[in-house]
Amino acid sequence: MISLLNISKHYSKNLVLNDISFDIETGKATCLLGKNGAGKTTTVNIISGLLEQNEGHVYIDNQEISQTTYDYRRKFGYVFEEHMLIDKLTAKEYITLIAEMYDIPKNEYDIRIKSLLNFFELPDDNSKYIESYSLGMKVKTSLAAAMVNKPNYLILDEPFNGLDIISVNNLLSLLKNFIKQNGTIFITSHNLDLVSDLCDTFYVLDKGKIKTKLNKQDYSSKEELKNKVKNILIKENSVENINW
């Protein structure tokens, strides 16, 4: 389980996260919902060890972690909103590099990489560098790299951005299967439609604060859940105030 306790983060006078606390349960998918600029990516970066919080604590499997803690990262796969790819490598070369960083034996990662390239419909050769890929192909490369080490945890920051509808459906199927294998997912999104069938628990983040926790089983329909989130986040603006 991942636990965040009283996490705050600020840049100078700009308070990005304001004393947030929540748990990500093992074997389930948990979603952090919020509008652009709510603090979702900052939360992901703190959990991932890329960013140090100003106050609070992060625990993973009862171990407190920080930017200088490394062992726990072998259990994780990450997809960041700004993809950390190497432009002058191909997808196959990049994923191979990630596998080698995890010290996965070559006879194991060769098979694993081939299956991931096939699933995500990425080129199985070295003819084109990542710099020439479309946004969707870059997202798929990041996703494949996140899964090459057979992680226990997946941390996914807006993973559907740039994917076509077929790729979205394929990814959702893959993530549901990952949960069935007792994997744990923490996913951020501003699109409830895409994550409502996948996730069990939703935390709504607005202006750096957790507004509420929603459990899917407490709602009779997806529409009821969406309306609850809408009532929390959406401020009605009148188009009549716009001067055309």
N, C-alpha and C positions, 0 to 999 in steps of 0.2 A: 504494500500500500504506500501511496505517496501522501504526505500530509504537509500542508502549508499552515503555519501558525503566525498570525499577526504580522504579515508581510507588508512592509511599506517601502516605496521607492520614489525618490524625487531627484530631479535635475535642477539644481539651483533652487528657485522658488516654485518650480512646476512639480506638483505632487501627482505622480502617475498612478501609483497604487497606494491606497489608504487603508492600512490595517486589515488586510484580507486574510481569511482563514477558510480552508476547505480541505476535504479528503478525496482522493482518487482511489476507489476500491479496486482490489485485485480481482482480475477475471471479469471486469466490466468495462464498458465504455462511458467515459464522463466527458461532457461537453461544456466548454466555457463560451457562452453566448454574449455578444455585445456588438455595438456599432463600431465603425472605424474610429480609432483613437481612444477606445475605452480602456486599454491597458492589457489586451489579450497577449500581444507579442512580448511585452515586457514580462508577463507572467511565465510564458514559455521559456524565455531566455534565462530567467532565474532558476527554474526547475532544471534546465539543461546545463547549468553551470557556466553559461556565457556571461552572466551579469550578476553582480553581487547586490543583494538588497541592502537598504540602509538600516532597516529594523526587521526583526522576525527570524523565523527558523524554517528550514525545509528538511523533512525526514523522509527517507526512502528505505522501506523495510526496517524501520526503527533505527536507522543510522542517520545522524545529522550530516548533511552534505553542504559543501561550499565550493567555490571556484577551485580550491586546491585539492578537492576529493576526486579521485579518478576511478577507483575500482568499480564503483557502481555503474559507470558508463558502459561497461561491457554487456550489461543487461538491456541496454536501451538502443532503440533506433529513432532517429530524428528526421523530421522534414520541417524546415524553416520556411517562412513566407518568402524571404529573400534567399534563394537557393544557393548553397555554398558549393558550387561546382567549379571545376577547373576547365576553362574554355578550350585549352589546347590538348585535351584528352577526348577520346570517344567514350560513349556510355560504358562499353565493355572495359576499357582501360580504367575508367574512374571507379567502377564498382569493384574491379579487381584490386585497386589500390586500397579501398576501404576494407575489403576482406583481409588483405595482408596486414593492415593496421590492427585488426582484431586478432592477428596470429592464427587465422583459420588455415588448416593444412590445404595445400593446393588441390589434392585429389578430392577434397570436400567442396571447396569453393568453385571449382570448375563446373561441377554438376549443378550447384546451387545457382550460379550466375547464369548458366544456360537456361534454366527453367524460369528465372526472373525476367531475362531479356525476352523470352518467348511470351510470357504472360503479359508483359507491358508493351509488347509489340515494338521493341527497340532493336536497332540493327545489331546483328551478331557478327559484325566485322569492324574493321578500323578505317573505313573509307571516309567518314565525316566526323569532324570535331564537334563537340558540344556547342561551341559558339555559333554554329550554323543551324542548331535545332530550333524548332518552334517552342513557344512557351509550354505547350502541352507535353512535348517530348522532354523538356527539362524537368518538369514536374515528375514525370514517370521515372526519369533517371534518379532523381532524389528519392523517390519511393522505393525503387529497387535497391538502392544503396542502403536505405534504412532497414531493409529486411534481410540483407545478406548474412548477418551474424545470428539469425534466428533469435531475435530479442524477446525478452519477457514483457517489455514495455515499449509502446510506440507513442511518441510525442509528435503530434501533427498540427502544424500551424497553418490553417486555411489550405488544406491539401487539395481541395477541389478546384482552386483557381486555375484557369487555363485548360481544364480538361473538357473534352466533348462529352455528350450525354452517354455514349457507349462506354467510354473510359470511366466515367463516374460510376455507372452501374457495376462495372467490373471491379472497381476499387471497393465499393461498398460490399460486394460479395466476398472479396478477399478479407476485408476487415471483420466481417461477421464470422468467417471461418477462424480467423485469428482469436476471436473471443471464445469460440467453442473449444479451442485448444488451451484455454485458461490464460490467454494473453490479456494484457491491460492496456487500454487506450485512453489517452488524454488528447482531446481534439478541440481546436478553437474554430469558431465559425460565426458568421453573421447571417447564415442562411439555415433556418430551422428546418426547412423542407428536406434538405439533404441529410441531416443528421438525426431526424426524429425517429426513424426506424432503427438506427444503429445504437443510439445511446440510451442508457437507463436513467442517468442523472444529468441535470442541467443546472449550471450556476449562471446567473445573469449578472454580468459586470457592466456597470455604467459609471462613467467618470471616476474610475479607479476604486469603486466600492462594489462589493457583492450585494446586490439588491435582494436576491432571494435564491433559494434552492428549490428545484422542481424535480419530482420523481415521476417518471412516465406512467407508472402504474396508478398514480393518483388521478389520472385524467382518462375519461371514457373514449376520447378520440384525439387524433392529431390536431384537428381544428380547434378543439378546446384548449389544448396545450399552446398552440400558436397564438390564440387570442389572449391568453394569460401573459405571454412574453410581450406581445404587442402593447398591452395595457401598461406594462412596466417601462418599456423602452421608447415608445413612439409618441412624440408630441405632435399633435395635429397642427399643421400649418395651412392657413387659408391661401389658396391661389389668387383670391380676390385682391390680396395685398401686392401682387406683382403688376407692375406697370408694363404692359405689352407695347 
